[in-house]
Amino acid sequence: MAVDQDRLMDFLGRFVGDLGATMAAGNVVVGDRLGLYRALADKPAQPDELAERTGTNPRYVEEWLRGQAAGGYVQYDPADGTYSLSDEQAFALTNPDGAVYAPGAFQLALGALRAEPRIADAFRTGSGVGWHEHDTEVFVGCERFFRPGYTAHLVAEWLPALDGVVAKLGDGGRVADVGCGHGASTVLMADAFPNATFVGSDYHGESVRQARQRAGAAGLDGRVTFEVASAQTFTGGPYDLVTTFDCIHDMGDPLGAARHIRGSLPADGTWMLVEPYAGDSIDDNLNPVGRVYYSFSTFLCVPSALSQPGGYSLGAQAGEAAGGHRRRLHPVPPGRRDAFQHRVRGPPVTTV
Ligand SMILES: C[S@@+](CC[C@H](N)C(=O)[O-])C[C@H]1O[C@@H](n2cnc3c(N)ncnc32)[C@H](O)[C@@H]1O
């Protein structure tokens, strides 16, 4: 082995950064859960003050703050020993409804990592791990990770970019939000278009239960309904608009979903398909964003698709051309296929 010292040090620098980030993920989620960031955004503080304001233990808070400062997540003033958040740090760390919300992303990551033993096992067997089999933090983290982007862009930019859709929804069109998870996108659209009706669906019963709660809390009772159904079986068409947000690549049978969606649209209907931005070649995606998505995809998206019938597993960085490739890695074991079929035969549409 001819180890080049400079290249080794470069690699070790990367490794130390990653190790710090890995442990910092837990610290970000703790800071979010306990309101430490929000309290710091209100007013700079020394550790004792911050602990007092948040009802937490000063020694823990002191250590947490030091790690946060070392990672560039908070500011430290050695002159008086106070910690604070810059406007930019506060923007990304304290507002779940803002355009970027970092704690939600870390919550999703930590939740996904809890499945590590199962994922390692799935590498050996080739079997899948269904979305519904993950820790609850994955579902909540996913909602908090994606909702800020939907809040910032969905109503203001994405829907207006579609031919004639805003006019139809303004006049009372019908929308199906497929693979809706906790219904963040469904609620945003329903809130913006009071004359339209919305049906959210997802194969995961617990997510649908949460989506109903979110819609109820937003005062959308009656105009928004949800059903437990797969993208290949959802009901209630014809729809003027079908939306799929970050879910087609999680499916074993995206082609079946596409056919079913097509069948639920009239000739002038629209399917808005939102997927993570990615290039078509692997090289195009070898960057920090690609790393984030490929890494999430290994734990969440590929195992989800492999747990379902269909034979596809596009992954979260599929790129537009990938729709033409059939990425069959292993046949889905019959037991899993039956379990999925059973799960998606859920109750019919239920009003919120
Ligand atoms: C990454 S989450 C996105 C959830 C939601 N659309 C959002 O943007 O917050 C993927 C969702 O797809 C759902 N899903 C996966 N396979 C599905 C299928 N075959 N039919 C319907 N939903 C599916 C999962 O249950 C999960 O809620």
The ligand as an SDF file (V2000), in Angstrom:
LIG
                    3D

 27 29  0  0  0  0  0  0  0  0999 V2000
  -41.3510   10.2950    1.0370 C   0  0  0  0  0  0  0  0  0  0  0  0
  -42.9970   10.0620    1.5140 S   0  0  0  0  0  0  0  0  0  0  0  0
  -43.7930   11.5160    0.8390 C   0  0  0  0  0  0  0  0  0  0  0  0
  -45.1010   11.7960    1.5190 C   0  0  0  0  0  0  0  0  0  0  0  0
  -45.8170   13.0550    1.0270 C   0  0  0  0  0  0  0  0  0  0  0  0
  -46.2050   12.9660   -0.3530 N   0  0  0  0  0  0  0  0  0  0  0  0
  -44.9640   14.2870    1.2530 C   0  0  0  0  0  0  0  0  0  0  0  0
  -44.4880   14.8500    0.2630 O   0  0  0  0  0  0  0  0  0  0  0  0
  -44.7670   14.6840    2.4100 O   0  0  0  0  0  0  0  0  0  0  0  0
  -43.5310    8.7760    0.4240 C   0  0  0  0  0  0  0  0  0  0  0  0
  -44.9710    8.3520    0.6510 C   0  0  0  0  0  0  0  0  0  0  0  0
  -45.3380    7.4250   -0.3680 O   0  0  0  0  0  0  0  0  0  0  0  0
  -46.1920    6.4780    0.2110 C   0  0  0  0  0  0  0  0  0  0  0  0
  -46.2160    5.2930   -0.6670 N   0  0  0  0  0  0  0  0  0  0  0  0
  -45.2110    4.4320   -0.9380 C   0  0  0  0  0  0  0  0  0  0  0  0
  -45.6270    3.5020   -1.8010 N   0  0  0  0  0  0  0  0  0  0  0  0
  -46.9160    3.7850   -2.1020 C   0  0  0  0  0  0  0  0  0  0  0  0
  -47.8800    3.2010   -2.9580 C   0  0  0  0  0  0  0  0  0  0  0  0
  -47.6010    2.1390   -3.7060 N   0  0  0  0  0  0  0  0  0  0  0  0
  -49.0990    3.7600   -3.0010 N   0  0  0  0  0  0  0  0  0  0  0  0
  -49.3970    4.8630   -2.2740 C   0  0  0  0  0  0  0  0  0  0  0  0
  -48.5260    5.4610   -1.4520 N   0  0  0  0  0  0  0  0  0  0  0  0
  -47.2870    4.9330   -1.3770 C   0  0  0  0  0  0  0  0  0  0  0  0
  -45.5970    6.2440    1.5930 C   0  0  0  0  0  0  0  0  0  0  0  0
  -46.5140    5.6270    2.4660 O   0  0  0  0  0  0  0  0  0  0  0  0
  -45.2170    7.6640    1.9820 C   0  0  0  0  0  0  0  0  0  0  0  0
  -46.2530    8.3010    2.6600 O   0  0  0  0  0  0  0  0  0  0  0  0
  1  2  1  0
  2  3  1  0
  2 10  1  0
  3  4  1  0
  4  5  1  0
  5  6  1  0
  5  7  1  0
  7  8  2  0
  7  9  1  0
 10 11  1  0
 11 12  1  0
 11 26  1  0
 12 13  1  0
 13 14  1  0
 13 24  1  0
 14 15  1  0
 14 23  1  0
 15 16  2  0
 16 17  1  0
 17 18  1  0
 17 23  2  0
 18 19  1  0
 18 20  2  0
 20 21  1  0
 21 22  2  0
 22 23  1  0
 24 25  1  0
 24 26  1  0
 26 27  1  0
M  CHG  2   2   1   9  -1
M  END
$$$$
